[in-house]
Amino acid sequence: MERKIIHVDLDAFFASVEVIDDPSLKGKPVIVGGVSSRGVVCTCSYEARKYGVHSAMPGFMAKKRCPHGIFLPVRHWRYSEVSREVFKIFYELTDRVEPLSIDEAFLDITHMDEDPLDVAHLIKERVMKETGLTISVGISYNKFLAKLASDWNKPDGIKVISKEMIPDILRPLSIKKVYGIGRKSAEKLKSIGIFTIDDLLRLPKEYLEEFFGKYGNEIYDRIRGIDNRMVKPSRERKSIGRETTLAEDSSDKEHLRKYLLRFSKNVSETLVSKGILTKTITVKIKTSNFQSHTKSRTIYDYINSYEQIYSIASDILDEIELEDEIRLIGLTVANLSQNEAKQLSFFDNK
């Protein structure tokens, strides 16, 4: 049986939520993040994208390109709140949902009798009615093509890619559209005259295996419409983290500790809300000359309280020799596990 896979992607999610909460922003170049000259853009409205603004762009550059842009601080708690509303709609349709991030997911509806287009329209209608947001939907028989399709007619689009369209529909696309080809690999391919999927299709499998290593065979299949990856409903979250670029470079550890305290509280709230514990804490710094360094500590017992997380993070910071001033600091927790405190307390009471 041919699979029916849907990829859903909320359009300019953070910026769209800001417009929903403040309708006076509609039609204006809204930029979330990059509030300070040293900050980084998280996302922006399509009006801002016309000026060449995009995610991960430094704030000072975004302001040069879009001087009349409306810069807003990031409100993670609000985006998480809206995301839960949207994902609730997905789970009411099927339990075969694989979240990719706060604003996108794969749905496997192979087991459903409904036409995928009808399901896509239902998702779009419900998301708009219940949240006011637009969502783009891609439909195909595998994950690679479904994700590719959702980006085809953004914003607020629907696109179906069927087997009959392969490989012709892929030929003119940039190699950067192929899942598994990163920026460095794309640059290396361009240096030998490979710019499009059509160019890539002319290369033998043996060459791709040599070029990409163990992923060469997957890329060879993928550009021919073959992708056997399953939608994984129980996708495991590997880490939770927060980081920020400082308003001014600093080597004052007491000043840096204030950020670690804030991150610890934020991360702890996420852990507690999701019933998760952690036992590995990592502190990340980026120096004024853009060198990144991380230092981790794994403890014996699982924890989720901000006091414990902060205490360990603070100890890690003490162990780091700050030879240069710091422009960015971050905190990540990993080695996650579901909280089994209830079971433990049950046996303790016994």
Backbone torsions as a table, in degrees:
resi	resn	phi	psi	omega
1	MET	NA	132.1	177.8
2	GLU	-71.1	131.9	-178.4
3	ARG	-72.4	154.2	176.3
4	LYS	-120.4	101.4	-175.8
5	ILE	-112.1	135.0	177.7
6	ILE	-118.5	134.7	171.1
7	HIS	-113.8	127.2	-179.0
8	VAL	-115.5	138.4	-175.7
9	ASP	-144.3	113.2	179.3
10	LEU	-66.5	135.5	-174.7
11	ASP	-78.7	123.7	177.4
12	ALA	41.5	56.0	-164.2
13	PHE	-51.8	-60.0	-176.0
14	PHE	-57.4	-46.6	-178.7
15	ALA	-64.6	-38.0	-179.8
16	SER	-65.9	-37.4	176.9
17	VAL	-64.0	-40.4	178.7
18	GLU	-62.1	-37.8	179.0
19	VAL	-69.3	-39.0	177.2
20	ILE	-60.7	-43.1	-178.0
21	ASP	-74.3	-24.9	179.0
22	ASP	-137.2	86.5	-175.7
23	PRO	-56.7	-18.9	179.1
24	SER	-66.4	-14.0	179.9
25	LEU	-84.6	-8.4	-175.9
26	LYS	-59.5	132.3	178.3
27	GLY	81.5	3.4	-177.9
28	LYS	-108.2	157.8	180.0
29	PRO	-75.8	90.1	-178.5
30	VAL	-90.1	129.6	-178.9
31	ILE	-126.4	118.9	-179.5
32	VAL	-98.0	124.3	-174.4
33	GLY	92.6	175.1	179.4
34	GLY	67.5	22.6	-177.2
35	VAL	-62.0	-43.1	175.7
36	SER	-90.3	162.7	-178.6
37	SER	-64.8	-19.0	-179.4
38	ARG	-100.6	-2.8	179.8
39	GLY	-77.5	175.7	-178.2
40	VAL	-126.1	140.5	179.1
41	VAL	-69.5	128.5	175.6
42	CYS	-85.0	-49.3	175.6
43	THR	-162.0	170.3	-179.7
44	CYS	-152.0	161.7	179.5
45	SER	-71.9	164.7	-179.8
46	TYR	-66.0	-26.2	176.5
47	GLU	-64.8	-36.8	178.4
48	ALA	-74.5	-31.1	-178.4
49	ARG	-66.4	-25.0	177.4
50	LYS	-62.0	-23.7	179.5
51	TYR	-90.2	1.6	-179.6
52	GLY	90.9	11.1	177.4
53	VAL	-79.4	140.1	177.8
54	HIS	-149.9	167.1	-179.0
55	SER	-62.9	150.0	-179.5
56	ALA	74.3	2.2	177.2
57	MET	-79.0	136.8	176.2
58	PRO	-58.0	142.6	-177.1
59	GLY	-57.6	-39.5	-178.2
60	PHE	-64.0	-34.3	179.1
61	MET	-71.6	-39.5	178.5
62	ALA	-61.9	-38.9	-179.7
63	LYS	-68.1	-31.9	176.3
64	LYS	-68.6	-42.7	-177.7
65	ARG	-75.0	-32.6	-176.8
66	CYS	-134.3	74.2	-175.0
67	PRO	-62.2	-22.9	179.9
68	HIS	-97.6	11.6	179.2
69	GLY	-65.9	148.8	177.9
70	ILE	-98.9	105.7	-176.3
71	PHE	-89.9	127.7	-177.4
72	LEU	-125.3	145.7	177.6
73	PRO	-70.2	154.7	-180.0
74	VAL	-75.0	133.0	178.0
75	ARG	-120.0	79.4	-175.2
76	HIS	-56.8	-41.2	-176.6
77	TRP	-60.1	-38.4	-178.3
78	ARG	-71.6	-40.8	180.0
79	TYR	-66.8	-36.8	177.2
80	SER	-64.3	-39.4	179.5
81	GLU	-61.4	-47.3	180.0
82	VAL	-68.9	-39.0	179.0
83	SER	-57.9	-41.6	179.2
84	ARG	-62.1	-36.8	177.7
85	GLU	-63.2	-42.7	-178.2
86	VAL	-68.6	-45.1	-178.6
87	PHE	-66.6	-27.0	175.6
88	LYS	-61.0	-37.8	177.1
89	ILE	-62.9	-44.3	179.5
90	PHE	-59.6	-47.0	-175.7
91	TYR	-70.3	-21.2	175.0
92	GLU	-74.1	-20.3	178.5
93	LEU	-89.0	-41.7	-178.0
94	THR	-158.2	151.0	175.8
95	ASP	-90.9	-0.4	179.8
96	ARG	-92.7	71.7	-177.0
97	VAL	-119.5	127.7	176.3
98	GLU	-115.2	100.9	178.0
99	PRO	-66.5	135.3	175.5
100	LEU	-102.5	-31.6	178.4
101	SER	-163.3	-171.3	-178.2
102	ILE	-65.8	-19.6	-173.2
103	ASP	-128.5	13.4	177.6
104	GLU	-151.8	155.1	-177.8
105	ALA	-162.2	160.0	169.3
106	PHE	-100.5	142.8	172.2
107	LEU	-125.0	131.4	174.6
108	ASP	-102.1	112.4	-178.5
109	ILE	-114.4	24.6	-179.5
110	THR	-56.5	-35.5	-176.5
111	HIS	-77.1	-8.3	-177.8
112	MET	-93.5	143.7	-179.8
113	ASP	-78.1	-21.8	-175.5
114	GLU	-64.0	149.2	174.2
115	ASP	-66.5	133.9	-179.5
116	PRO	-55.4	-33.9	178.6
117	LEU	-65.0	-38.5	177.7
118	ASP	-65.3	-40.0	178.1
119	VAL	-64.6	-42.1	179.8
120	ALA	-61.5	-44.6	179.2
121	HIS	-64.8	-38.0	178.6
122	LEU	-64.1	-43.6	177.9
123	ILE	-59.6	-47.5	-178.4
124	LYS	-62.0	-42.7	-178.6
125	GLU	-65.6	-44.1	-178.0
126	ARG	-69.1	-40.9	178.6
127	VAL	-62.3	-42.6	178.6
128	MET	-65.4	-45.3	-177.3
129	LYS	-66.3	-40.0	-172.7
130	GLU	-92.0	-19.9	-179.5
131	THR	-129.0	-18.1	-176.9
132	GLY	82.8	5.5	-177.0
133	LEU	-98.1	153.1	172.3
134	THR	-98.0	152.0	-178.5
135	ILE	-140.3	138.4	177.8
136	SER	-98.6	141.4	-173.0
137	VAL	-128.2	131.5	174.4
138	GLY	-114.8	139.1	-177.1
139	ILE	-127.4	131.1	174.9
140	SER	-162.1	-168.4	-177.7
141	TYR	-101.0	2.3	171.9
142	ASN	-152.0	170.9	-172.2
143	LYS	-68.4	-44.1	-178.2
144	PHE	-57.6	-47.7	-177.1
145	LEU	-72.8	-34.4	178.6
146	ALA	-64.7	-42.3	179.0
147	LYS	-67.3	-39.8	177.3
148	LEU	-61.0	-40.9	-177.5
149	ALA	-67.3	-36.2	-176.8
150	SER	-66.2	-21.9	-179.1
151	ASP	-92.0	-2.2	-170.4
152	TRP	-71.4	-46.1	-173.8
153	ASN	-119.6	33.6	-180.0
154	LYS	-65.9	147.3	-5.0
155	PRO	-87.2	164.4	173.5
156	ASP	61.0	36.8	-175.8
157	GLY	-106.0	168.6	170.3
158	ILE	-134.9	136.4	177.4
159	LYS	-143.4	135.1	176.3
160	VAL	-111.5	131.1	173.1
161	ILE	-118.2	114.3	-178.0
162	SER	-101.4	168.9	-179.7
163	LYS	-60.9	-33.3	-177.4
164	GLU	-65.7	-22.6	-177.9
165	MET	-82.5	-12.9	-173.6
166	ILE	-93.3	136.2	4.6
167	PRO	-96.4	0.3	-170.2
168	ASP	-56.0	-39.6	-177.6
169	ILE	-66.7	-22.3	-178.0
170	LEU	-87.7	-24.5	-170.3
171	ARG	-51.2	-47.2	-176.2
172	PRO	-78.7	-6.7	-174.8
173	LEU	-74.1	150.7	177.5
174	SER	-66.2	148.7	177.2
175	ILE	-61.4	-21.4	179.1
176	LYS	-67.4	-15.1	178.9
177	LYS	-79.3	-10.2	-175.9
178	VAL	-85.8	120.3	177.1
179	TYR	-60.3	124.9	-178.6
180	GLY	109.7	-13.5	176.2
181	ILE	-103.4	105.8	-179.4
182	GLY	-85.5	-175.7	-175.7
183	ARG	-61.6	-45.3	-177.5
184	LYS	-65.6	-42.6	179.1
185	SER	-64.3	-39.5	179.6
186	ALA	-62.5	-40.9	179.3
187	GLU	-64.6	-40.2	178.9
188	LYS	-65.2	-39.5	178.6
189	LEU	-66.6	-41.1	179.3
190	LYS	-62.8	-33.3	-179.2
191	SER	-66.4	-19.2	177.0
192	ILE	-109.3	17.7	172.8
193	GLY	85.6	19.2	178.8
194	ILE	-104.5	107.2	-176.0
195	PHE	-115.5	-31.3	-175.9
196	THR	-120.2	168.0	176.4
197	ILE	-64.3	-31.3	176.6
198	ASP	-59.7	-42.5	176.3
199	ASP	-62.6	-41.4	-177.1
200	LEU	-65.7	-36.3	-179.0
201	LEU	-63.4	-21.4	-178.3
202	ARG	-82.3	-11.6	-178.5
203	LEU	-84.5	137.3	178.7
204	PRO	-69.4	156.5	-179.2
205	LYS	-57.1	-40.4	-177.5
206	GLU	-60.4	-37.1	179.8
207	TYR	-67.9	-43.3	179.9
208	LEU	-65.2	-37.0	178.1
209	GLU	-65.3	-37.5	177.6
210	GLU	-70.8	-38.9	-176.2
211	PHE	-72.1	-46.1	-174.8
212	PHE	-101.4	-3.6	-177.4
213	GLY	71.5	-137.4	-174.5
214	LYS	-64.7	-18.4	-179.4
215	TYR	-88.9	-6.9	-176.9
216	GLY	-58.6	-41.2	-179.5
217	ASN	-66.0	-39.1	178.8
218	GLU	-64.0	-42.6	-179.5
219	ILE	-67.5	-38.7	176.7
220	TYR	-57.3	-45.5	179.6
221	ASP	-69.8	-42.9	-172.9
222	ARG	-58.5	-44.8	-177.5
223	ILE	-73.3	-5.8	174.5
224	ARG	-105.8	13.9	175.8
225	GLY	82.6	16.9	-179.1
226	ILE	-109.7	120.4	177.9
227	ASP	-153.0	105.6	-174.0
228	ASN	-93.7	7.7	178.5
229	ARG	-61.7	135.9	179.9
230	MET	-89.9	154.0	170.4
231	VAL	-73.0	125.2	-174.5
232	LYS	-108.6	98.5	-178.3
233	PRO	-60.9	-32.0	-176.4
234	SER	-97.4	44.3	179.7
235	ARG	-57.4	123.6	-175.2
236	GLU	-87.6	129.0	176.9
237	ARG	-77.9	125.9	-173.1
238	LYS	-91.1	-28.0	-178.3
239	SER	-159.9	161.7	175.8
240	ILE	-135.4	130.3	-176.6
241	GLY	-151.5	165.0	176.0
242	ARG	-140.7	146.3	175.1
243	GLU	-152.3	161.4	179.0
244	THR	-151.2	150.9	172.3
245	THR	-90.8	128.6	-176.4
246	LEU	-70.8	149.7	176.8
247	ALA	-63.2	-34.7	176.7
248	GLU	-140.3	143.4	176.8
249	ASP	-57.4	144.5	-177.0
250	SER	-150.9	146.9	172.2
251	SER	-121.5	13.4	179.8
252	ASP	-81.9	107.3	-174.9
253	LYS	-65.3	-31.7	177.8
254	GLU	-65.6	-38.1	176.5
255	HIS	-66.2	-42.4	-179.3
256	LEU	-66.8	-32.1	179.6
257	ARG	-61.9	-31.4	179.7
258	LYS	-61.0	-37.6	177.5
259	TYR	-69.6	-41.3	179.2
260	LEU	-62.7	-35.4	177.5
261	LEU	-65.1	-44.7	179.9
262	ARG	-63.9	-43.9	178.7
263	PHE	-63.1	-40.9	-178.8
264	SER	-60.2	-43.2	179.1
265	LYS	-64.7	-43.1	-178.2
266	ASN	-65.1	-47.4	-179.8
267	VAL	-64.8	-41.0	179.3
268	SER	-60.5	-41.7	178.1
269	GLU	-59.3	-41.6	179.0
270	THR	-65.8	-44.5	179.5
271	LEU	-60.3	-47.9	-177.6
272	VAL	-64.7	-43.0	-177.7
273	SER	-64.1	-29.4	-178.0
274	LYS	-100.8	2.9	179.3
275	GLY	65.4	40.1	-175.9
276	ILE	-117.7	147.6	174.9
277	LEU	-118.8	159.6	179.7
278	THR	-134.1	158.0	174.8
279	LYS	-137.3	3.1	175.9
280	THR	-125.6	123.1	-179.4
281	ILE	-116.8	133.2	-178.6
282	THR	-126.4	133.5	173.0
283	VAL	-106.9	131.6	179.6
284	LYS	-116.3	137.6	173.4
285	ILE	-131.1	151.5	172.2
286	LYS	-127.4	125.6	-175.6
287	THR	-79.1	172.2	-178.9
288	SER	-62.9	-21.3	176.8
289	ASN	-99.8	21.5	171.2
290	PHE	68.1	25.1	173.3
291	GLN	-89.7	128.0	-178.9
292	SER	-97.9	141.1	177.9
293	HIS	-139.4	142.8	175.8
294	THR	-131.3	150.3	175.9
295	LYS	-141.5	130.5	-173.9
296	SER	-120.7	160.0	172.2
297	ARG	-142.6	129.6	175.8
298	THR	-108.5	128.9	-177.1
299	ILE	-105.9	171.1	-176.1
300	TYR	-75.2	-46.0	-175.7
301	ASP	-97.3	148.9	174.2
302	TYR	-77.1	143.3	-178.8
303	ILE	-138.3	164.9	170.5
304	ASN	-149.9	3.5	-179.4
305	SER	-81.6	144.1	-176.9
306	TYR	-67.2	-30.9	179.9
307	GLU	-62.1	-44.1	-179.8
308	GLN	-69.3	-42.5	179.6
309	ILE	-62.0	-45.8	-179.2
310	TYR	-63.9	-40.3	-179.5
311	SER	-59.9	-44.1	-180.0
312	ILE	-69.2	-43.3	179.4
313	ALA	-61.2	-39.6	179.4
314	SER	-65.1	-40.5	177.2
315	ASP	-63.4	-41.2	178.8
316	ILE	-61.8	-44.0	179.5
317	LEU	-59.4	-39.8	178.8
318	ASP	-60.8	-30.9	-177.1
319	GLU	-80.8	-14.2	-178.4
320	ILE	-86.5	125.3	176.7
321	GLU	-85.0	115.9	-177.5
322	LEU	-90.4	90.4	179.4
323	GLU	-79.3	-27.7	176.9
324	ASP	-122.5	163.1	176.7
325	GLU	-71.2	154.9	-174.6
326	ILE	-103.6	135.6	177.8
327	ARG	-107.5	-18.4	-179.6
328	LEU	-144.2	142.0	174.8
329	ILE	-136.7	143.8	-179.2
330	GLY	-145.5	162.4	178.4
331	LEU	-136.6	130.1	178.9
332	THR	-131.9	140.4	172.7
333	VAL	-114.0	140.2	-178.0
334	ALA	-140.7	-169.6	-177.2
335	ASN	57.3	56.9	-171.3
336	LEU	-87.6	153.4	178.6
337	SER	-150.2	149.1	176.2
338	GLN	-65.0	140.8	-179.1
339	ASN	-69.8	120.0	179.3
340	GLU	-108.7	26.0	-176.4
341	ALA	-60.4	-35.8	-177.9
342	LYS	-64.6	-43.9	179.1
343	GLN	-64.8	-41.2	-179.8
344	LEU	-62.6	-44.1	-178.3
345	SER	-66.7	-32.1	178.3
346	PHE	-61.7	-47.6	179.7
347	PHE	-69.4	-34.3	177.8
348	ASP	-61.6	-41.8	179.7
349	ASN	-65.4	-36.0	178.0
350	LYS	-60.9	NA	NA
